[in-house]
Amino acid sequence: MAGGWAKDGAVSEQIEASIEDELARMKGRKVPVGESLTECAECGEEIPEKRRQAIPGVKLCVDCASERDGAANARGGINRRGSKDSQLR
Protein backbone atom coordinates (compact mmCIF):
# COMPACT_ATOMS: atom_id res chain seq x y z
CA MET A 1 0.00 0.00 0.00
CA ALA A 2 1.43 3.34 -1.01
CA GLY A 3 0.90 6.53 0.93
CA GLY A 4 1.17 10.22 0.23
CA TRP A 5 1.79 11.10 -3.41
CA ALA A 6 3.03 7.66 -4.43
CA LYS A 7 0.73 5.37 -6.39
CA ASP A 8 -0.02 1.77 -5.45
CA GLY A 9 2.87 -0.55 -6.29
CA ALA A 10 5.43 2.26 -6.27
CA VAL A 11 7.74 0.42 -3.88
CA SER A 12 7.74 -2.68 -6.09
CA GLU A 13 8.49 -0.55 -9.14
CA GLN A 14 11.41 1.08 -7.33
CA ILE A 15 12.83 -2.31 -6.33
CA GLU A 16 12.45 -3.66 -9.87
CA ALA A 17 14.10 -0.55 -11.32
CA SER A 18 17.04 -0.91 -8.92
CA ILE A 19 17.45 -4.56 -9.93
CA GLU A 20 17.31 -3.66 -13.63
CA ASP A 21 19.95 -0.95 -13.12
CA GLU A 22 22.28 -3.38 -11.36
CA LEU A 23 21.80 -6.06 -14.03
CA ALA A 24 22.57 -3.52 -16.75
CA ARG A 25 25.71 -2.49 -14.87
CA MET A 26 26.81 -6.12 -14.54
CA LYS A 27 26.22 -6.80 -18.25
CA GLY A 28 28.42 -3.83 -19.09
CA ARG A 29 31.45 -5.32 -17.31
CA LYS A 30 34.27 -6.30 -19.59
CA VAL A 31 35.23 -9.97 -19.67
CA PRO A 32 38.89 -10.78 -20.36
CA VAL A 33 39.47 -12.23 -23.82
CA GLY A 34 42.50 -13.60 -25.61
CA GLU A 35 45.49 -15.31 -24.14
CA SER A 36 46.31 -14.90 -20.46
CA LEU A 37 49.45 -13.03 -19.48
CA THR A 38 52.08 -14.80 -17.39
CA GLU A 39 52.88 -11.57 -15.53
CA CYS A 40 50.49 -8.93 -14.18
CA ALA A 41 50.01 -5.98 -16.53
CA GLU A 42 50.13 -3.51 -13.60
CA CYS A 43 52.67 -4.75 -11.04
CA GLY A 44 54.65 -7.36 -12.99
CA GLU A 45 54.07 -10.18 -10.47
CA GLU A 46 53.70 -13.69 -11.86
CA ILE A 47 50.08 -14.78 -12.38
CA PRO A 48 49.64 -18.35 -11.04
CA GLU A 49 48.92 -21.07 -13.61
CA LYS A 50 45.66 -22.04 -11.87
CA ARG A 51 44.37 -18.46 -12.15
CA ARG A 52 45.27 -18.36 -15.85
CA GLN A 53 43.37 -21.62 -16.40
CA ALA A 54 40.35 -20.52 -14.35
CA ILE A 55 40.00 -17.13 -16.07
CA PRO A 56 41.05 -17.27 -19.73
CA GLY A 57 42.43 -13.92 -20.86
CA VAL A 58 43.35 -12.75 -17.36
CA LYS A 59 45.72 -9.76 -17.35
CA LEU A 60 45.97 -8.90 -13.62
CA CYS A 61 47.15 -10.72 -10.50
CA VAL A 62 44.68 -11.28 -7.66
CA ASP A 63 45.89 -8.27 -5.66
CA CYS A 64 45.65 -5.80 -8.56
CA ALA A 65 42.28 -7.20 -9.67
CA SER A 66 40.92 -6.89 -6.13
CA GLU A 67 42.22 -3.35 -5.85
CA ARG A 68 40.62 -2.39 -9.17
CA ASP A 69 37.30 -4.06 -8.27
CA GLY A 70 37.25 -2.29 -4.91
CA ALA A 71 37.69 1.10 -6.56
CA ALA A 72 34.74 0.43 -8.88
CA ASN A 73 32.43 -0.42 -5.97
CA ALA A 74 32.87 2.93 -4.24
CA ARG A 75 29.29 4.03 -4.83
CA GLY A 76 26.56 4.81 -2.37
CA GLY A 77 24.09 2.19 -1.28
CA ILE A 78 21.18 4.61 -1.27
CA ASN A 79 18.22 4.00 -3.54
CA ARG A 80 17.88 7.48 -5.01
CA ARG A 81 14.66 6.57 -6.79
CA GLY A 82 13.02 6.00 -3.42
CA SER A 83 14.25 9.18 -1.78
CA LYS A 84 11.92 12.12 -1.26
CA ASP A 85 14.30 14.39 -3.18
CA SER A 86 13.92 12.33 -6.34
CA GLN A 87 10.13 12.42 -6.02
CA LEU A 88 10.12 16.22 -5.88
CA ARG A 89 11.89 16.59 -9.24
MIFIZA-791130 format. One record per residue: residue in one letter; residue number from 1; x, y, z of N, C-alpha, C in turn. Coordinates in steps of 0.2 Angstrom, whole numbers, plus 2048, in hexadecimal, padded with zeros to 3 digits. Layout:
% MIFIZA-791130
a/NUM/X/Y/Z/X/Y/Z/X/Y/Z
...
//
This chain:
% MIFIZA-791130
m/1/804/7FA/800/800/800/800/804/806/800
a/2/803/80B/7FB/807/811/7FB/804/816/7FF
g/3/807/81B/801/805/821/805/807/827/802
g/4/804/82D/804/806/833/801/805/834/7FA
w/5/80A/836/7F6/809/838/7EF/80A/831/7EB
a/6/80D/82C/7EE/80F/826/7EA/809/822/7E8
k/7/809/81F/7E2/804/81B/7E0/805/814/7E3
d/8/7FF/810/7E2/800/809/7E5/805/805/7E1
g/9/809/801/7E4/80E/7FD/7E1/815/801/7DF
a/10/815/807/7E2/81B/80B/7E1/821/808/7E4
v/11/821/805/7E9/827/802/7ED/829/7FC/7E8
s/12/825/7F8/7E6/827/7F3/7E2/82A/7F5/7DB
e/13/827/7FA/7D8/82A/7FD/7D2/832/800/7D4
q/14/832/803/7DA/839/805/7DB/83E/800/7DC
i/15/83C/7FA/7DF/840/7F4/7E0/842/7F1/7DA
e/16/83D/7F1/7D5/83E/7EE/7CF/843/7F2/7CB
a/17/842/7F9/7CB/847/7FD/7C7/84E/7FD/7CA
s/18/84F/7FC/7D1/855/7FB/7D3/859/7F5/7D1
i/19/855/7F0/7D1/857/7E9/7CE/859/7EA/7C7
e/20/855/7ED/7C3/857/7EE/7BC/85D/7F2/7BB
d/21/85E/7F7/7BF/864/7FB/7BE/86A/7F7/7C0
e/22/86A/7F3/7C5/86F/7EF/7C7/871/7EA/7C2
l/23/86C/7E7/7BF/86D/7E2/7BA/870/7E5/7B4
a/24/86E/7EB/7B2/871/7EE/7AC/878/7F0/7AE
r/25/87A/7F2/7B4/881/7F4/7B6/885/7ED/7B5
m/26/882/7E8/7B7/886/7E1/7B7/887/7DF/7B0
k/27/882/7E0/7AC/883/7DE/7A5/888/7E2/7A1
g/28/889/7E8/7A4/88E/7ED/7A1/895/7EB/7A3
r/29/896/7E7/7A7/89D/7E5/7A9/8A1/7E2/7A4
k/30/8A7/7E3/7A3/8AB/7E0/79E/8AE/7DA/7A0
v/31/8AE/7D5/79C/8B0/7CE/79E/8B7/7CD/79A
p/32/8BC/7CB/79E/8C2/7CA/79A/8C2/7C5/794
v/33/8C5/7C7/78F/8C5/7C3/789/8CD/7C2/787
g/34/8CE/7BD/783/8D5/7BC/780/8D9/7B8/785
e/35/8DF/7B8/783/8E3/7B3/787/8E5/7B7/78E
s/36/8E6/7B3/793/8E8/7B6/79A/8EF/7B8/79A
l/37/8F0/7BD/79E/8F7/7BF/79F/8FA/7BB/7A4
t/38/901/7BA/7A4/904/7B6/7A9/906/7BB/7AF
e/39/907/7C1/7AD/908/7C6/7B2/903/7CC/7B2
c/40/902/7CE/7B8/8FC/7D3/7B9/8FE/7D9/7B5
a/41/8F9/7DC/7B2/8FA/7E2/7AD/8FB/7E8/7B1
e/42/8FA/7E8/7B8/8FB/7EE/7BC/901/7EE/7C0
c/43/902/7E9/7C4/907/7E8/7C9/90D/7E4/7C7
g/44/90C/7DF/7C2/911/7DB/7BF/912/7D5/7C3
e/45/90E/7D3/7C8/90E/7CD/7CC/90C/7C7/7C7
e/46/90F/7C1/7C9/90C/7BC/7C5/905/7BA/7C6
i/47/901/7B8/7C1/8FA/7B6/7C2/8FB/7AF/7C3
p/48/8F8/7AC/7C8/8F8/7A4/7C9/8F5/7A1/7C3
e/49/8F7/79B/7C1/8F5/797/7BC/8ED/795/7BD
k/50/8EB/793/7C3/8E4/792/7C5/8E0/798/7C3
r/51/8E2/79E/7C5/8DE/7A4/7C3/8DD/7A5/7BC
r/52/8E3/7A4/7B8/8E2/7A4/7B1/8DE/79F/7AE
q/53/8DD/799/7B1/8D9/794/7AE/8D2/795/7B0
a/54/8D1/798/7B6/8CA/799/7B8/8C7/79F/7B5
i/55/8CB/7A4/7B3/8C8/7AA/7B0/8CC/7AB/7A9
p/56/8CA/7A9/7A4/8CD/7AA/79D/8CD/7B1/79C
g/57/8D3/7B3/79A/8D4/7BA/798/8D6/7BF/79E
v/58/8D7/7BC/7A3/8D9/7C0/7A9/8DF/7C4/7A8
k/59/8DF/7CB/7AA/8E5/7CF/7A9/8E7/7D2/7B0
l/60/8E4/7D1/7B5/8E6/7D4/7BC/8E7/7CE/7C1
c/61/8EB/7CF/7C6/8EC/7CA/7CB/8E6/7CB/7D0
v/62/8E5/7C7/7D5/8DF/7C8/7DA/8DF/7CE/7DD
d/63/8E5/7D0/7E0/8E5/7D7/7E4/8E3/7DD/7E0
c/64/8E6/7DD/7D9/8E4/7E3/7D5/8DD/7E3/7D3
a/65/8DA/7DD/7D2/8D3/7DC/7D0/8CF/7DE/7D5
s/66/8D1/7DC/7DB/8CD/7DE/7E1/8CD/7E5/7E3
e/67/8D2/7E8/7E2/8D3/7EF/7E3/8CF/7F3/7DE
r/68/8CF/7F1/7D7/8CB/7F4/7D2/8C4/7F3/7D3
d/69/8C2/7ED/7D5/8BB/7EC/7D7/8B8/7F0/7DD
g/70/8BC/7F1/7E2/8BA/7F5/7E7/8B9/7FC/7E6
a/71/8BD/7FF/7E1/8BC/806/7DF/8B6/807/7DB
a/72/8B4/802/7D8/8AE/802/7D4/8A7/802/7D8
n/73/8A8/7FF/7DE/8A2/7FE/7E2/8A1/804/7E7
a/74/8A5/809/7E6/8A4/80F/7EB/89E/813/7E9
r/75/898/810/7E9/892/814/7E8/88E/813/7EE
g/76/889/818/7EE/885/818/7F4/880/813/7F4
g/77/87D/810/7F9/878/80B/7FA/871/80E/7FB
i/78/870/814/7F9/86A/817/7FA/866/816/7F3
n/79/860/814/7F4/85B/814/7EE/858/81B/7ED
r/80/85B/81F/7E8/859/825/7E7/852/826/7E4
r/81/850/821/7E1/849/821/7DE/844/821/7E4
g/82/846/81E/7E9/841/81E/7EF/842/824/7F4
s/83/846/828/7F3/847/82E/7F7/842/833/7F6
k/84/841/837/7FB/83C/83D/7FA/83E/842/7F5
d/85/845/843/7F5/848/848/7F0/846/846/7E9
s/86/847/840/7E7/846/83E/7E0/83E/83E/7DE
q/87/83A/83E/7E3/833/83E/7E2/830/845/7E1
l/88/834/84A/7E3/833/851/7E3/835/854/7DC
r/89/839/850/7D8/83B/853/7D2/837/852/7CC
//
